[in-house]
Amino acid sequence: MTGTPESRTVVVTDPPRADPERVATLAGYGVATVHEALGRTGYLGPGIRPTHHGYRLGGTAVTVLCRPGDNLMIHAAVEQCSPGDVLVVTTTSPSTDGAFGELFATALQRRGVRGLITTGGVRDIADLHAMDFPVFSGAVSAQGTVKATPGSVNVPVVVGGQIVRPGDAVLGDDDGTMVVPRPEVEHALRAAQARVDKEEASRAAFREGELGLDRYGLRQTLADLGVRYVSAEEYGL
């Protein structure tokens, strides 16, 4: 975010959100499918991983920009959360401190928040799992934080090279996390269903023995790239 120091330390209230139920439906397709269906866009990078496997997260972003080693603005963000939201937290420079734990998750679950995506660190991992609260983080760290430095809530933030705006759809599962801009959710739903249909047709063909080389026309691709088929004798084995 650019501008004066004052413009970088704000709490924006009640931003427009994507329909949470449509976002939940989108999450059902899975991150890899939606990412591919949208032309391989929106991926938040391999550095953000689930603390526990088996979760499929989808919700509307409440964004938080913190200073390294400080979770003051997460406290401010809790008040801005509504049912169907996902908290998306990043810092002004890299930080792996455990800025989030079981107490935050308790407050967020009470408000209907579906989970957390953060570039930073989390702790209380066993408790978070027992609470069934999905967390995707850049680190796990027992080292805590202070509550002393201002930041912002519900402003555009950058995560993994992607801009996440408040109210955007954010998705997470065992394959990673991604963002779908709020105006693109309906298009993403149609594109994801089309990809699922296409993959099911391919799956059925593979079960019947068809090869990807033939189904996807890859024999010609290999030939065009100069790949030749030779016998073992010709190769000298």
C-alpha positions as CSV (number, residue, x, y, z in Angstrom):
1,M,0.0,0.0,0.0
2,T,1.3,3.5,-0.8
3,G,0.5,6.9,0.6
4,T,1.1,8.8,3.8
5,P,1.9,7.0,7.0
6,E,-1.6,7.7,8.2
7,S,-3.1,6.0,5.1
8,R,-1.0,2.9,5.9
9,T,-2.4,2.6,9.5
10,V,-6.2,2.2,9.0
11,V,-9.0,-0.2,9.8
12,V,-11.4,-0.3,6.9
13,T,-14.9,-1.4,8.1
14,D,-17.4,-3.5,6.2
15,P,-15.8,-3.9,2.7
16,P,-17.9,-5.6,0.0
17,R,-17.5,-9.3,0.1
18,A,-18.0,-12.2,-2.4
19,D,-21.0,-14.4,-1.6
20,P,-19.6,-16.7,1.1
21,E,-21.7,-19.7,0.0
22,R,-20.5,-19.3,-3.6
23,V,-17.0,-19.2,-2.3
24,A,-17.5,-22.3,-0.3
25,T,-18.8,-24.0,-3.4
26,L,-15.7,-22.9,-5.3
27,A,-13.5,-24.3,-2.6
28,G,-15.1,-27.7,-3.1
29,Y,-13.3,-27.9,-6.5
30,G,-9.9,-27.7,-4.9
31,V,-7.1,-25.2,-5.3
32,A,-5.2,-27.0,-8.1
33,T,-8.4,-27.3,-10.2
34,V,-9.4,-23.7,-9.7
35,H,-5.9,-22.5,-10.3
36,E,-5.6,-24.3,-13.6
37,A,-9.1,-23.4,-14.6
38,L,-8.2,-19.7,-14.2
39,G,-5.2,-19.9,-16.4
40,R,-2.8,-20.7,-13.6
41,T,-3.3,-17.5,-11.7
42,G,-3.9,-16.6,-8.1
43,Y,-1.5,-19.1,-6.4
44,L,-0.1,-17.8,-3.1
45,G,3.1,-19.8,-3.4
46,P,4.6,-23.0,-1.9
47,G,5.7,-21.3,1.2
48,I,2.3,-21.3,2.8
49,R,1.4,-24.8,3.9
50,P,-1.4,-26.4,6.0
51,T,-0.5,-27.1,9.6
52,H,-2.6,-30.2,9.3
53,H,-3.7,-32.1,6.2
54,G,-7.3,-32.8,5.2
55,Y,-8.8,-29.3,5.4
56,R,-10.5,-27.6,2.5
57,L,-10.9,-23.9,3.2
58,G,-12.9,-21.3,1.4
59,G,-14.0,-17.9,2.5
60,T,-13.9,-14.1,2.0
61,A,-10.7,-12.3,2.9
62,V,-10.3,-10.0,5.9
63,T,-6.8,-8.7,5.3
64,V,-4.3,-7.8,8.0
65,L,-0.9,-6.0,7.5
66,C,1.2,-6.2,10.6
67,R,4.8,-5.2,11.5
68,P,7.2,-8.0,12.1
69,G,7.0,-9.6,15.5
70,D,3.8,-7.7,16.3
71,N,0.2,-9.0,16.3
72,L,-1.7,-5.8,17.4
73,M,-3.6,-5.5,14.2
74,I,-4.8,-9.1,14.3
75,H,-6.6,-8.1,17.5
76,A,-8.1,-5.1,15.6
77,A,-9.1,-7.4,12.7
78,V,-11.1,-9.9,14.8
79,E,-13.8,-7.2,15.3
80,Q,-14.1,-6.8,11.5
81,C,-14.7,-10.5,10.9
82,S,-18.1,-11.9,9.9
83,P,-19.4,-15.5,9.3
84,G,-17.8,-16.9,6.2
85,D,-14.6,-14.9,6.4
86,V,-11.0,-16.1,6.3
87,L,-8.3,-14.0,8.0
88,V,-5.3,-13.3,5.7
89,V,-2.3,-12.0,7.6
90,T,1.0,-10.7,6.3
91,T,3.8,-8.5,7.5
92,T,5.7,-5.4,6.2
93,S,8.9,-7.5,6.0
94,P,9.4,-11.2,6.6
95,S,8.6,-12.6,10.1
96,T,8.2,-16.1,11.3
97,D,7.2,-15.3,14.9
98,G,4.2,-17.1,16.3
99,A,1.7,-14.3,16.0
100,F,-1.4,-16.5,16.0
101,G,-2.6,-19.3,18.3
102,E,-5.5,-20.9,20.1
103,L,-6.9,-17.8,21.8
104,F,-7.2,-16.0,18.4
105,A,-8.8,-19.1,16.9
106,T,-11.3,-19.2,19.8
107,A,-12.4,-15.6,19.2
108,L,-12.6,-16.1,15.4
109,Q,-14.6,-19.3,15.6
110,R,-17.1,-17.4,17.8
111,R,-17.6,-15.0,14.9
112,G,-18.0,-17.7,12.2
113,V,-14.5,-17.3,10.7
114,R,-13.5,-20.3,8.6
115,G,-9.8,-20.2,9.0
116,L,-6.4,-18.4,8.7
117,I,-3.9,-17.9,5.9
118,T,-0.7,-16.2,7.0
119,T,2.8,-15.6,5.6
120,G,4.1,-15.6,9.2
121,G,4.2,-18.0,12.1
122,V,1.6,-19.8,14.3
123,R,1.7,-21.8,17.4
124,D,-0.6,-23.9,19.6
125,I,-0.7,-26.3,16.7
126,A,-2.2,-29.3,18.6
127,D,-4.9,-27.0,20.1
128,L,-5.8,-25.6,16.6
129,H,-6.1,-29.1,15.3
130,A,-8.3,-30.2,18.2
131,M,-10.5,-27.1,17.5
132,D,-10.8,-28.1,13.8
133,F,-9.7,-24.6,12.8
134,P,-7.9,-24.7,9.4
135,V,-4.6,-22.8,9.4
136,F,-2.2,-22.3,6.5
137,S,1.0,-20.6,7.5
138,G,4.5,-19.8,6.4
139,A,6.0,-21.1,9.7
140,V,5.4,-22.7,13.0
141,S,7.1,-21.0,15.9
142,A,6.9,-21.0,19.7
143,Q,8.3,-17.5,19.8
144,G,5.5,-15.0,20.4
145,T,5.0,-11.3,19.5
146,V,4.3,-7.9,21.1
147,K,1.3,-5.7,20.7
148,A,2.8,-2.3,20.1
149,T,3.0,-1.2,16.5
150,P,0.2,0.0,14.1
151,G,-0.6,-1.6,10.8
152,S,-3.8,-1.9,8.8
153,V,-6.9,-4.0,8.4
154,N,-8.9,-4.6,5.2
155,V,-6.5,-3.0,2.8
156,P,-5.0,-4.7,-0.3
157,V,-2.0,-6.8,0.7
158,V,0.6,-8.8,-1.3
159,V,0.9,-12.5,-0.5
160,G,3.2,-14.7,-2.7
161,G,3.3,-12.0,-5.4
162,Q,-0.5,-11.9,-5.6
163,I,-2.7,-9.0,-4.5
164,V,-5.4,-10.0,-2.0
165,R,-8.1,-7.4,-1.5
166,P,-10.6,-7.5,1.3
167,G,-13.7,-9.5,0.3
168,D,-11.8,-11.6,-2.3
169,A,-12.3,-15.3,-2.3
170,V,-9.4,-17.2,-0.7
171,L,-9.1,-21.0,-0.9
172,G,-6.8,-23.5,0.8
173,D,-6.3,-27.3,0.8
174,D,-3.4,-29.8,1.0
175,D,-2.1,-28.4,-2.4
176,G,-1.7,-24.8,-1.2
177,T,-3.6,-21.6,-1.1
178,M,-4.9,-19.1,-3.7
179,V,-6.9,-15.9,-4.2
180,V,-9.8,-15.4,-6.6
181,P,-10.7,-11.7,-7.1
182,R,-14.3,-10.9,-5.9
183,P,-15.6,-10.0,-9.4
184,E,-14.3,-13.3,-10.8
185,V,-15.9,-15.8,-8.5
186,E,-18.8,-16.7,-10.8
187,H,-16.4,-17.1,-13.8
188,A,-14.2,-19.3,-11.6
189,L,-17.1,-21.5,-10.7
190,R,-18.0,-22.1,-14.4
191,A,-14.4,-22.6,-15.4
192,A,-13.7,-25.0,-12.6
193,Q,-16.8,-27.1,-13.5
194,A,-15.7,-27.2,-17.1
195,R,-12.3,-28.4,-16.0
196,V,-13.8,-31.1,-13.8
197,D,-15.9,-32.3,-16.7
198,K,-12.9,-32.5,-19.0
199,E,-10.8,-34.3,-16.4
200,E,-13.6,-36.9,-15.8
201,A,-13.7,-37.6,-19.5
202,S,-9.9,-38.1,-19.5
203,R,-10.1,-40.3,-16.4
204,A,-12.7,-42.5,-18.1
205,A,-10.4,-42.8,-21.2
206,F,-7.4,-43.7,-19.1
207,R,-9.3,-46.4,-17.3
208,E,-10.0,-47.9,-20.7
209,G,-6.3,-47.9,-21.5
210,E,-5.9,-44.8,-23.7
211,L,-2.6,-43.0,-23.3
212,G,-2.1,-39.3,-22.6
213,L,0.2,-39.3,-25.6
214,D,-2.7,-40.0,-27.8
215,R,-5.5,-38.2,-25.9
216,Y,-3.6,-34.9,-25.8
217,G,-2.0,-35.2,-29.2
218,L,1.5,-35.3,-27.6
219,R,3.1,-37.6,-30.2
220,Q,3.2,-34.8,-32.7
221,T,4.5,-32.5,-29.9
222,L,7.4,-34.8,-29.3
223,A,8.1,-35.1,-33.0
224,D,8.0,-31.3,-33.4
225,L,10.5,-31.0,-30.6
226,G,12.9,-33.4,-32.2
227,V,12.3,-36.4,-29.9
228,R,13.0,-39.6,-31.8
229,Y,12.0,-43.2,-31.0
230,V,15.0,-45.6,-31.5
231,S,15.4,-49.3,-30.6
232,A,17.7,-50.4,-27.8
233,E,20.1,-51.9,-30.4
234,E,20.2,-48.6,-32.3
235,Y,20.9,-46.7,-29.1
236,G,23.7,-49.2,-28.3
237,L,22.3,-50.8,-25.1
